[in-house]
């Protein structure tokens, strides 16, 4: 059975998008060259970039024989989309439930808690 397409970025897609966000635009060869530790084939990078284009994260232009990929979604927008997906999937669209879960699981240190309190206070005024 074929795997369902993820509306958000998979780990592999995010790795490629990080390179493109950093560079501003890049060919598949540029992306591959920027990931020297990754054991990826050129065709894997190219296919993933085409998938990212289908999902609306990238567009391409032609430069000679090469396709140059440009981001259509910035890093912040991708983050917001991922959080919205997480909220809808696991927390019934409730940001409060997400934050409660983080606090209850003690995943926030005192500095992060102070920052959250400040953000809450600012949003209330």
N, CA, C and O atoms as a GROMACS GRO file, in nm:
protein
  500
    1UNK      N    1   0.084  -0.117   0.000
    1UNK     CA    2   0.000   0.000   0.000
    1UNK      C    3   0.089   0.125   0.000
    1UNK      O    4   0.186   0.131   0.076
    2UNK      N    5   0.058   0.222  -0.083
    2UNK     CA    6   0.135   0.345  -0.091
    2UNK      C    7   0.115   0.428   0.035
    2UNK      O    8   0.006   0.434   0.091
    3UNK      N    9   0.224   0.492   0.077
    3UNK     CA   10   0.218   0.578   0.194
    3UNK      C   11   0.146   0.708   0.161
    3UNK      O   12   0.162   0.763   0.053
    4UNK      N   13   0.065   0.756   0.256
    4UNK     CA   14  -0.009   0.880   0.237
    4UNK      C   15   0.088   0.999   0.236
    4UNK      O   16   0.180   1.004   0.317
    5UNK      N   17   0.066   1.094   0.145
    5UNK     CA   18   0.150   1.212   0.137
    5UNK      C   19   0.132   1.296   0.262
    5UNK      O   20   0.020   1.317   0.309
    6UNK      N   21   0.242   1.345   0.315
    6UNK     CA   22   0.238   1.431   0.432
    6UNK      C   23   0.212   1.575   0.389
    6UNK      O   24   0.279   1.626   0.299
    7UNK      N   25   0.113   1.642   0.452
    7UNK     CA   26   0.088   1.782   0.416
    7UNK      C   27   0.197   1.874   0.468
    7UNK      O   28   0.213   1.986   0.419
    8UNK      N   29   0.273   1.827   0.567
    8UNK     CA   30   0.385   1.904   0.620
    8UNK      C   31   0.514   1.842   0.566
    8UNK      O   32   0.511   1.745   0.491
    9UNK      N   33   0.626   1.899   0.605
    9UNK     CA   34   0.755   1.851   0.557
    9UNK      C   35   0.799   1.727   0.633
    9UNK      O   36   0.795   1.723   0.756
   10UNK      N   37   0.841   1.626   0.559
   10UNK     CA   38   0.903   1.509   0.621
   10UNK      C   39   1.045   1.548   0.662
   10UNK      O   40   1.093   1.655   0.624
   11UNK      N   41   1.111   1.464   0.738
   11UNK     CA   42   1.249   1.493   0.778
   11UNK      C   43   1.340   1.511   0.657
   11UNK      O   44   1.421   1.603   0.653
   12UNK      N   45   1.326   1.424   0.559
   12UNK     CA   46   1.409   1.432   0.439
   12UNK      C   47   1.380   1.561   0.361
   12UNK      O   48   1.473   1.627   0.313
   13UNK      N   49   1.254   1.597   0.350
   13UNK     CA   50   1.218   1.720   0.279
   13UNK      C   51   1.269   1.843   0.353
   13UNK      O   52   1.318   1.937   0.291
   14UNK      N   53   1.258   1.841   0.485
   14UNK     CA   54   1.304   1.954   0.565
   14UNK      C   55   1.454   1.976   0.548
   14UNK      O   56   1.500   2.090   0.540
   15UNK      N   57   1.529   1.868   0.542
   15UNK     CA   58   1.674   1.879   0.522
   15UNK      C   59   1.706   1.953   0.392
   15UNK      O   60   1.795   2.038   0.389
   16UNK      N   61   1.634   1.920   0.287
   16UNK     CA   62   1.658   1.987   0.158
   16UNK      C   63   1.609   2.131   0.161
   16UNK      O   64   1.675   2.221   0.108
   17UNK      N   65   1.494   2.153   0.223
   17UNK     CA   66   1.440   2.290   0.233
   17UNK      C   67   1.535   2.380   0.312
   17UNK      O   68   1.550   2.498   0.279
   18UNK      N   69   1.598   2.327   0.416
   18UNK     CA   70   1.693   2.408   0.495
   18UNK      C   71   1.805   2.461   0.406
   18UNK      O   72   1.845   2.576   0.418
   19UNK      N   73   1.854   2.378   0.316
   19UNK     CA   74   1.959   2.421   0.223
   19UNK      C   75   1.906   2.531   0.132
   19UNK      O   76   1.973   2.632   0.111
   20UNK      N   77   1.787   2.512   0.078
   20UNK     CA   78   1.731   2.610  -0.016
   20UNK      C   79   1.700   2.741   0.055
   20UNK      O   80   1.724   2.848   0.000
   21UNK      N   81   1.646   2.733   0.177
   21UNK     CA   82   1.621   2.857   0.253
   21UNK      C   83   1.752   2.930   0.280
   21UNK      O   84   1.758   3.053   0.272
   22UNK      N   85   1.854   2.856   0.313
   22UNK     CA   86   1.984   2.918   0.341
   22UNK      C   87   2.043   2.982   0.217
   22UNK      O   88   2.095   3.094   0.223
   23UNK      N   89   2.036   2.913   0.105
   23UNK     CA   90   2.097   2.963  -0.019
   23UNK      C   91   2.008   3.062  -0.094
   23UNK      O   92   2.058   3.144  -0.170
   24UNK      N   93   1.878   3.056  -0.072
   24UNK     CA   94   1.785   3.141  -0.146
   24UNK      C   95   1.729   3.071  -0.268
   24UNK      O   96   1.611   3.086  -0.300
   25UNK      N   97   1.812   2.996  -0.337
   25UNK     CA   98   1.771   2.911  -0.448
   25UNK      C   99   1.886   2.815  -0.475
   25UNK      O  100   2.001   2.844  -0.439
   26UNK      N  101   1.856   2.702  -0.537
   26UNK     CA  102   1.961   2.603  -0.560
   26UNK      C  103   1.914   2.497  -0.659
   26UNK      O  104   1.795   2.469  -0.672
   27UNK      N  105   2.011   2.441  -0.728
   27UNK     CA  106   1.983   2.326  -0.814
   27UNK      C  107   1.991   2.200  -0.727
   27UNK      O  108   2.035   2.206  -0.612
   28UNK      N  109   1.948   2.088  -0.780
   28UNK     CA  110   1.958   1.961  -0.707
   28UNK      C  111   2.104   1.931  -0.676
   28UNK      O  112   2.135   1.881  -0.568
   29UNK      N  113   2.193   1.960  -0.770
   29UNK     CA  114   2.337   1.937  -0.748
   29UNK      C  115   2.389   2.025  -0.634
   29UNK      O  116   2.469   1.979  -0.553
   30UNK      N  117   2.344   2.152  -0.629
   30UNK     CA  118   2.385   2.242  -0.520
   30UNK      C  119   2.341   2.188  -0.385
   30UNK      O  120   2.416   2.190  -0.288
   31UNK      N  121   2.217   2.138  -0.379
   31UNK     CA  122   2.164   2.084  -0.254
   31UNK      C  123   2.245   1.962  -0.213
   31UNK      O  124   2.284   1.951  -0.097
   32UNK      N  125   2.269   1.872  -0.305
   32UNK     CA  126   2.346   1.752  -0.276
   32UNK      C  127   2.485   1.787  -0.225
   32UNK      O  128   2.535   1.727  -0.130
   33UNK      N  129   2.547   1.884  -0.289
   33UNK     CA  130   2.682   1.928  -0.249
   33UNK      C  131   2.681   1.988  -0.108
   33UNK      O  132   2.781   1.979  -0.037
   34UNK      N  133   2.571   2.049  -0.069
   34UNK     CA  134   2.560   2.111   0.063
   34UNK      C  135   2.531   2.011   0.174
   34UNK      O  136   2.531   2.047   0.292
   35UNK      N  137   2.508   1.887   0.137
   35UNK     CA  138   2.479   1.782   0.235
   35UNK      C  139   2.584   1.671   0.225
   35UNK      O  140   2.550   1.557   0.193
   36UNK      N  141   2.710   1.703   0.252
   36UNK     CA  142   2.816   1.605   0.231
   36UNK      C  143   2.805   1.481   0.321
   36UNK      O  144   2.850   1.373   0.284
   37UNK      N  145   2.745   1.497   0.438
   37UNK     CA  146   2.732   1.384   0.531
   37UNK      C  147   2.616   1.292   0.496
   37UNK      O  148   2.608   1.178   0.542
   38UNK      N  149   2.526   1.344   0.414
   38UNK     CA  150   2.408   1.264   0.378
   38UNK      C  151   2.447   1.164   0.269
   38UNK      O  152   2.515   1.197   0.172
   39UNK      N  153   2.402   1.042   0.288
   39UNK     CA  154   2.430   0.938   0.188
   39UNK      C  155   2.312   0.934   0.092
   39UNK      O  156   2.231   0.841   0.094
   40UNK      N  157   2.305   1.037   0.007
   40UNK     CA  158   2.194   1.050  -0.087
   40UNK      C  159   2.242   1.043  -0.230
   40UNK      O  160   2.352   1.088  -0.263
   41UNK      N  161   2.160   0.986  -0.314
   41UNK     CA  162   2.187   0.985  -0.458
   41UNK      C  163   2.128   1.112  -0.519
   41UNK      O  164   2.030   1.167  -0.468
   42UNK      N  165   2.187   1.156  -0.628
   42UNK     CA  166   2.137   1.273  -0.699
   42UNK      C  167   1.989   1.256  -0.734
   42UNK      O  168   1.910   1.350  -0.719
   43UNK      N  169   1.953   1.138  -0.781
   43UNK     CA  170   1.813   1.115  -0.822
   43UNK      C  171   1.718   1.125  -0.702
   43UNK      O  172   1.604   1.168  -0.718
   44UNK      N  173   1.764   1.086  -0.584
   44UNK     CA  174   1.681   1.098  -0.463
   44UNK      C  175   1.655   1.244  -0.431
   44UNK      O  176   1.542   1.283  -0.401
   45UNK      N  177   1.760   1.324  -0.439
   45UNK     CA  178   1.746   1.469  -0.414
   45UNK      C  179   1.652   1.530  -0.517
   45UNK      O  180   1.562   1.606  -0.483
   46UNK      N  181   1.673   1.497  -0.644
   46UNK     CA  182   1.591   1.551  -0.751
   46UNK      C  183   1.444   1.511  -0.734
   46UNK      O  184   1.356   1.595  -0.748
   47UNK      N  185   1.419   1.385  -0.705
   47UNK     CA  186   1.280   1.339  -0.686
   47UNK      C  187   1.215   1.407  -0.565
   47UNK      O  188   1.097   1.442  -0.570
   48UNK      N  189   1.291   1.426  -0.459
   48UNK     CA  190   1.236   1.493  -0.340
   48UNK      C  191   1.204   1.638  -0.371
   48UNK      O  192   1.103   1.691  -0.325
   49UNK      N  193   1.289   1.703  -0.449
   49UNK     CA  194   1.264   1.843  -0.485
   49UNK      C  195   1.141   1.854  -0.576
   49UNK      O  196   1.065   1.950  -0.567
   50UNK      N  197   1.124   1.758  -0.663
   50UNK     CA  198   1.004   1.758  -0.747
   50UNK      C  199   0.878   1.738  -0.661
   50UNK      O  200   0.775   1.799  -0.686
   51UNK      N  201   0.889   1.653  -0.562
   51UNK     CA  202   0.777   1.632  -0.470
   51UNK      C  203   0.748   1.760  -0.392
   51UNK      O  204   0.632   1.795  -0.372
   52UNK      N  205   0.852   1.828  -0.348
   52UNK     CA  206   0.834   1.956  -0.277
   52UNK      C  207   0.767   2.059  -0.368
   52UNK      O  208   0.689   2.143  -0.322
   53UNK      N  209   0.797   2.053  -0.496
   53UNK     CA  210   0.732   2.143  -0.592
   53UNK      C  211   0.584   2.108  -0.603
   53UNK      O  212   0.499   2.196  -0.607
   54UNK      N  213   0.553   1.980  -0.609
   54UNK     CA  214   0.414   1.934  -0.616
   54UNK      C  215   0.336   1.975  -0.491
   54UNK      O  216   0.218   2.011  -0.500
   55UNK      N  217   0.402   1.970  -0.376
   55UNK     CA  218   0.338   2.006  -0.249
   55UNK      C  219   0.327   2.158  -0.231
   55UNK      O  220   0.264   2.204  -0.135
   56UNK      N  221   0.388   2.236  -0.321
   56UNK     CA  222   0.376   2.382  -0.316
   56UNK      C  223   0.483   2.452  -0.234
   56UNK      O  224   0.470   2.570  -0.204
   57UNK      N  225   0.589   2.381  -0.199
   57UNK     CA  226   0.698   2.443  -0.123
   57UNK      C  227   0.803   2.506  -0.212
   57UNK      O  228   0.872   2.599  -0.169
   58UNK      N  229   0.817   2.458  -0.334
   58UNK     CA  230   0.918   2.507  -0.428
   58UNK      C  231   0.858   2.536  -0.564
   58UNK      O  232   0.750   2.486  -0.597
   59UNK      N  233   0.928   2.616  -0.642
   59UNK     CA  234   0.903   2.630  -0.785
   59UNK      C  235   1.039   2.627  -0.851
   59UNK      O  236   1.141   2.649  -0.786
   60UNK      N  237   1.042   2.600  -0.980
   60UNK     CA  238   1.172   2.598  -1.047
   60UNK      C  239   1.173   2.691  -1.167
   60UNK      O  240   1.070   2.721  -1.228
   61UNK      N  241   1.292   2.736  -1.199
   61UNK     CA  242   1.319   2.808  -1.323
   61UNK      C  243   1.432   2.731  -1.391
   61UNK      O  244   1.500   2.649  -1.329
   62UNK      N  245   1.449   2.759  -1.517
   62UNK     CA  246   1.551   2.687  -1.594
   62UNK      C  247   1.672   2.777  -1.614
   62UNK      O  248   1.659   2.894  -1.651
   63UNK      N  249   1.789   2.721  -1.588
   63UNK     CA  250   1.915   2.792  -1.610
   63UNK      C  251   2.003   2.700  -1.694
   63UNK      O  252   2.073   2.614  -1.641
   64UNK      N  253   1.998   2.720  -1.825
   64UNK     CA  254   2.066   2.626  -1.915
   64UNK      C  255   1.993   2.493  -1.909
   64UNK      O  256   1.872   2.486  -1.934
   65UNK      N  257   2.067   2.388  -1.875
   65UNK     CA  258   2.005   2.256  -1.862
   65UNK      C  259   1.953   2.229  -1.721
   65UNK      O  260   1.873   2.137  -1.700
   66UNK      N  261   1.998   2.308  -1.626
   66UNK     CA  262   1.963   2.282  -1.485
   66UNK      C  263   1.834   2.353  -1.445
   66UNK      O  264   1.802   2.461  -1.493
   67UNK      N  265   1.762   2.289  -1.356
   67UNK     CA  266   1.648   2.351  -1.289
   67UNK      C  267   1.700   2.414  -1.160
   67UNK      O  268   1.771   2.350  -1.083
   68UNK      N  269   1.663   2.538  -1.138
   68UNK     CA  270   1.697   2.607  -1.014
   68UNK      C  271   1.568   2.617  -0.933
   68UNK      O  272   1.467   2.669  -0.980
   69UNK      N  273   1.573   2.567  -0.812
   69UNK     CA  274   1.455   2.564  -0.726
   69UNK      C  275   1.455   2.682  -0.631
   69UNK      O  276   1.557   2.717  -0.571
   70UNK      N  277   1.337   2.744  -0.617
   70UNK     CA  278   1.318   2.863  -0.534
   70UNK      C  279   1.207   2.833  -0.433
   70UNK      O  280   1.106   2.772  -0.468
   71UNK      N  281   1.225   2.875  -0.308
   71UNK     CA  282   1.122   2.848  -0.208
   71UNK      C  283   0.998   2.935  -0.231
   71UNK      O  284   1.009   3.054  -0.258
   72UNK      N  285   0.882   2.874  -0.219
   72UNK     CA  286   0.755   2.946  -0.223
   72UNK      C  287   0.703   2.968  -0.082
   72UNK      O  288   0.616   3.053  -0.059
   73UNK      N  289   0.756   2.892   0.013
   73UNK     CA  290   0.714   2.897   0.152
   73UNK      C  291   0.839   2.926   0.234
   73UNK      O  292   0.940   2.858   0.219
   74UNK      N  293   0.833   3.029   0.320
   74UNK     CA  294   0.951   3.056   0.402
   74UNK      C  295   0.950   2.967   0.526
   74UNK      O  296   0.851   2.900   0.555
   75UNK      N  297   1.060   2.967   0.598
   75UNK     CA  298   1.079   2.880   0.714
   75UNK      C  299   0.970   2.904   0.820
   75UNK      O  300   0.916   2.809   0.877
   76UNK      N  301   0.937   3.031   0.846
   76UNK     CA  302   0.835   3.063   0.947
   76UNK      C  303   0.698   3.009   0.907
   76UNK      O  304   0.625   2.955   0.991
   77UNK      N  305   0.664   3.023   0.781
   77UNK     CA  306   0.534   2.973   0.733
   77UNK      C  307   0.528   2.820   0.744
   77UNK      O  308   0.425   2.764   0.780
   78UNK      N  309   0.639   2.754   0.711
   78UNK     CA  310   0.644   2.608   0.723
   78UNK      C  311   0.631   2.566   0.868
   78UNK      O  312   0.565   2.466   0.898
   79UNK      N  313   0.694   2.640   0.960
   79UNK     CA  314   0.682   2.610   1.103
   79UNK      C  315   0.539   2.625   1.151
   79UNK      O  316   0.487   2.540   1.221
   80UNK      N  317   0.476   2.736   1.111
   80UNK     CA  318   0.336   2.758   1.152
   80UNK      C  319   0.245   2.647   1.099
   80UNK      O  320   0.156   2.600   1.169
   81UNK      N  321   0.268   2.607   0.976
   81UNK     CA  322   0.188   2.500   0.917
   81UNK      C  323   0.207   2.368   0.993
   81UNK      O  324   0.111   2.296   1.017
   82UNK      N  325   0.332   2.339   1.030
   82UNK     CA  326   0.359   2.215   1.104
   82UNK      C  327   0.293   2.218   1.241
   82UNK      O  328   0.239   2.116   1.286
   83UNK      N  329   0.296   2.333   1.308
   83UNK     CA  330   0.232   2.345   1.440
   83UNK      C  331   0.080   2.330   1.425
   83UNK      O  332   0.016   2.263   1.506
   84UNK      N  333   0.023   2.392   1.324
   84UNK     CA  334  -0.123   2.379   1.301
   84UNK      C  335  -0.161   2.234   1.277
   84UNK      O  336  -0.262   2.186   1.328
   85UNK      N  337  -0.080   2.164   1.200
   85UNK     CA  338  -0.105   2.022   1.173
   85UNK      C  339  -0.098   1.942   1.302
   85UNK      O  340  -0.183   1.857   1.327
   86UNK      N  341   0.003   1.968   1.383
   86UNK     CA  342   0.019   1.901   1.512
   86UNK      C  343  -0.100   1.931   1.603
   86UNK      O  344  -0.154   1.840   1.667
   87UNK      N  345  -0.140   2.057   1.609
   87UNK     CA  346  -0.255   2.095   1.692
   87UNK      C  347  -0.382   2.023   1.649
   87UNK      O  348  -0.455   1.971   1.733
   88UNK      N  349  -0.408   2.021   1.520
   88UNK     CA  350  -0.532   1.959   1.472
   88UNK      C  351  -0.528   1.807   1.488
   88UNK      O  352  -0.631   1.745   1.516
   89UNK      N  353  -0.412   1.749   1.472
   89UNK     CA  354  -0.402   1.603   1.475
   89UNK      C  355  -0.402   1.545   1.616
   89UNK      O  356  -0.462   1.440   1.640
   90UNK      N  357  -0.335   1.613   1.709
   90UNK     CA  358  -0.317   1.555   1.841
   90UNK      C  359  -0.381   1.633   1.956
   90UNK      O  360  -0.399   1.578   2.065
   91UNK      N  361  -0.416   1.760   1.934
   91UNK     CA  362  -0.461   1.842   2.044
   91UNK      C  363  -0.596   1.909   2.019
   91UNK      O  364  -0.628   2.010   2.082
   92UNK      N  365  -0.676   1.855   1.929
   92UNK     CA  366  -0.810   1.908   1.904
   92UNK      C  367  -0.813   2.056   1.874
   92UNK      O  368  -0.904   2.126   1.917
   93UNK      N  369  -0.714   2.105   1.801
   93UNK     CA  370  -0.701   2.247   1.764
   93UNK      C  371  -0.688   2.339   1.885
   93UNK      O  372  -0.725   2.456   1.878
   94UNK      N  373  -0.637   2.288   1.995
   94UNK     CA  374  -0.623   2.366   2.118
   94UNK      C  375  -0.476   2.394   2.151
   94UNK      O  376  -0.404   2.305   2.196
   95UNK      N  377  -0.431   2.519   2.128
   95UNK     CA  378  -0.295   2.554   2.167
   95UNK      C  379  -0.273   2.535   2.318
   95UNK      O  380  -0.164   2.499   2.361
   96UNK      N  381  -0.378   2.559   2.396
   96UNK     CA  382  -0.368   2.542   2.542
   96UNK      C  383  -0.335   2.399   2.580
   96UNK      O  384  -0.256   2.375   2.671
   97UNK      N  385  -0.396   2.302   2.510
   97UNK     CA  386  -0.365   2.162   2.538
   97UNK      C  387  -0.220   2.128   2.504
   97UNK      O  388  -0.155   2.051   2.575
   98UNK      N  389  -0.170   2.186   2.396
   98UNK     CA  390  -0.031   2.164   2.359
   98UNK      C  391   0.063   2.218   2.466
   98UNK      O  392   0.154   2.148   2.511
   99UNK      N  393   0.040   2.342   2.508
   99UNK     CA  394   0.125   2.403   2.610
   99UNK      C  395   0.113   2.327   2.742
   99UNK      O  396   0.213   2.304   2.810
  100UNK      N  397  -0.009   2.287   2.778
  100UNK     CA  398  -0.029   2.208   2.901
  100UNK      C  399   0.051   2.080   2.895
  100UNK      O  400   0.114   2.039   2.993
  101UNK      N  401   0.049   2.016   2.779
  101UNK     CA  402   0.124   1.892   2.762
  101UNK      C  403   0.273   1.915   2.780
  101UNK      O  404   0.342   1.836   2.845
  102UNK      N  405   0.324   2.023   2.723
  102UNK     CA  406   0.466   2.054   2.737
  102UNK      C  407   0.504   2.081   2.882
  102UNK      O  408   0.608   2.036   2.930
  103UNK      N  409   0.418   2.155   2.952
  103UNK     CA  410   0.446   2.188   3.092
  103UNK      C  411   0.437   2.063   3.178
  103UNK      O  412   0.524   2.040   3.262
  104UNK      N  413   0.334   1.983   3.159
  104UNK     CA  414   0.316   1.862   3.240
  104UNK      C  415   0.427   1.761   3.217
  104UNK      O  416   0.464   1.688   3.309
  105UNK      N  417   0.480   1.757   3.097
  105UNK     CA  418   0.587   1.662   3.067
  105UNK      C  419   0.725   1.718   3.104
  105UNK      O  420   0.828   1.657   3.077
  106UNK      N  421   0.724   1.838   3.166
  106UNK     CA  422   0.846   1.904   3.212
  106UNK      C  423   0.948   1.922   3.100
  106UNK      O  424   1.068   1.904   3.120
  107UNK      N  425   0.900   1.957   2.984
  107UNK     CA  426   0.988   1.979   2.870
  107UNK      C  427   1.029   2.126   2.858
  107UNK      O  428   1.104   2.162   2.767
  108UNK      N  429   0.980   2.210   2.948
  108UNK     CA  430   1.016   2.351   2.945
  108UNK      C  431   1.100   2.383   3.068
  108UNK      O  432   1.063   2.350   3.180
  109UNK      N  433   1.216   2.447   3.044
  109UNK     CA  434   1.296   2.487   3.160
  109UNK      C  435   1.243   2.620   3.213
  109UNK      O  436   1.152   2.680   3.154
  110UNK      N  437   1.300   2.667   3.324
  110UNK     CA  438   1.251   2.790   3.389
  110UNK      C  439   1.261   2.911   3.298
  110UNK      O  440   1.173   2.997   3.299
  111UNK      N  441   1.366   2.919   3.220
  111UNK     CA  442   1.383   3.032   3.127
  111UNK      C  443   1.270   3.031   3.023
  111UNK      O  444   1.214   3.136   2.992
  112UNK      N  445   1.238   2.915   2.969
  112UNK     CA  446   1.129   2.905   2.871
  112UNK      C  447   0.994   2.938   2.935
  112UNK      O  448   0.911   3.003   2.873
  113UNK      N  449   0.974   2.893   3.058
  113UNK     CA  450   0.849   2.924   3.127
  113UNK      C  451   0.835   3.074   3.149
  113UNK      O  452   0.726   3.128   3.130
  114UNK      N  453   0.943   3.142   3.188
  114UNK     CA  454   0.938   3.288   3.206
  114UNK      C  455   0.904   3.356   3.074
  114UNK      O  456   0.825   3.451   3.070
  115UNK      N  457   0.963   3.308   2.966
  115UNK     CA  458   0.935   3.366   2.834
  115UNK      C  459   0.789   3.348   2.796
  115UNK      O  460   0.727   3.439   2.742
  116UNK      N  461   0.734   3.230   2.825
  116UNK     CA  462   0.592   3.205   2.797
  116UNK      C  463   0.503   3.296   2.880
  116UNK      O  464   0.406   3.352   2.830
  117UNK      N  465   0.536   3.309   3.008
  117UNK     CA  466   0.457   3.397   3.095
  117UNK      C  467   0.457   3.540   3.042
  117UNK      O  468   0.353   3.606   3.040
  118UNK      N  469   0.575   3.586   2.998
  118UNK     CA  470   0.585   3.722   2.942
  118UNK      C  471   0.499   3.736   2.816
  118UNK      O  472   0.431   3.837   2.799
  119UNK      N  473   0.503   3.636   2.729
  119UNK     CA  474   0.422   3.640   2.608
  119UNK      C  475   0.273   3.643   2.642
  119UNK      O  476   0.196   3.715   2.578
  120UNK      N  477   0.232   3.566   2.740
  120UNK     CA  478   0.092   3.564   2.782
  120UNK      C  479   0.052   3.700   2.836
  120UNK      O  480  -0.053   3.753   2.801
  121UNK      N  481   0.135   3.757   2.922
  121UNK     CA  482   0.107   3.889   2.979
  121UNK      C  483   0.096   3.995   2.869
  121UNK      O  484   0.007   4.079   2.873
  122UNK      N  485   0.186   3.990   2.773
  122UNK     CA  486   0.182   4.087   2.662
  122UNK      C  487   0.057   4.071   2.577
  122UNK      O  488   0.002   4.170   2.530
  123UNK      N  489   0.014   3.948   2.557
  123UNK     CA  490  -0.105   3.926   2.474
  123UNK      C  491  -0.232   3.967   2.548
  123UNK      O  492  -0.333   3.996   2.484
  124UNK      N  493  -0.227   3.970   2.680
  124UNK     CA  494  -0.346   4.009   2.758
  124UNK      C  495  -0.360   4.161   2.766
  124UNK      O  496  -0.469   4.211   2.793
  125UNK      N  497  -0.250   4.236   2.741
  125UNK     CA  498  -0.260   4.380   2.753
  125UNK      C  499  -0.292   4.448   2.622
  125UNK      O  500  -0.303   4.570   2.617
   0.00000   0.00000   0.00000
